[in-house]
Amino acid sequence: MKKNIGALDKVLRFLLGITGGLLVYYEVLTGPTSFIVLTAVAVLFLTALTGFCPLYGLLGIHTCRTRY
């Protein structure tokens, strides 16, 4: 699997994930919206940890400096 997410993109995904998780944890978002946000948070964390985004792969986007 080729990495297509750069360092800045990883940090932004991680921060957005934390923000979404905190919004659900502190019950700012409730009901069905919270499940949607938690799903998005899981995707953000997973893609940040692996360094690969399937959507970026489909669209041919690379935010990392070096291509493998």
N, C-alpha and C positions, 0 to 999 in steps of 0.2 A: 504494500500500500504506500503510495507516494504521498509525502507531506505537502500540503498546499496552504497551510495556515502559518503566518508569520508571528513573531513575538508580540507585536502590538495587538494583533487580532486575538491572540490567545488571552492577553491581559484583559482586553475589552469584553471578551466572552465570559471570562471568569468573574469580572466585576458585575456584568449584567446578570449572571447567574446568582451571585450573592444578593444583589438587589431584589431580584424576583423571589428568591427564597425567603428573604426577610419580610417582604410584603405579605407573603402567605403566612409566615410564622406569627407575625404580629396582627393577623386577621384584618389587614387593610383590604385584602382581596379574599372573598369568601365564595362559597357555592361552586358552580361549574367553572367560573373564571379561575379559581384557585387551581383546579385540576389542569386546566389548559396551561397556566403559567408554570406549574410544576413540571409538566411534560417538556415545555420549552427550556426550563432550567436544566433538566436532565440532558437534553440534547446539547445545550451550550457547554456543560461540563464535560460531556463525553467527547465532543469535537475538540475542545481545548486540550484535554488530556492526550488524545491520540494524535493531534496535529493534522487531522484529515477531516474535511467537510465534504460529504457526498454531493451537496448542491454546488459547491465550488467546482468539483470535478466535472459535473455535467455541463456547467457553464464555461469551463476552461479558465477559471479565475485562480490566480496564485498570488498570495500575499507574502509568501516567504521569499527571501532573497535568492536562495540557491534552489535550483530545481534538481531533483534526483532522477 
